[in-house]
Amino acid sequence: MKKDSTPVSRAFERGTGDTELSRLAAGYQLCARAEGKSPSTIALVGGAVRYLDGFLAADGLATTLEGVGVAELRRFILHLQ
């Protein structure tokens, strides 16, 4: 595994694209704490992922890594504007 890989890229490498965003967010928080990231940064990223997850679920869209693509992210960005 490459040193600069992330939990998301490792999930793709292992073929686990069906992983829920909420589970990936929890994994990120664990890794970020272990890396000494600021609690504020961890909270900000976690909150953003939860907000995206809630948006997708409310619109009946997939909340898995595999199910979220460019179209879903563009829709989310439009929602934020």
Secondary structure, DSSP 8 states (H G I E B T S, - for coil): --TT--HHHHHHHTT-TT-BHHHHHHHHHHHHHHTT--HHHHHHHHHHHHHHHHHHHHTT---BTTT--HHHHHHHHHHH-
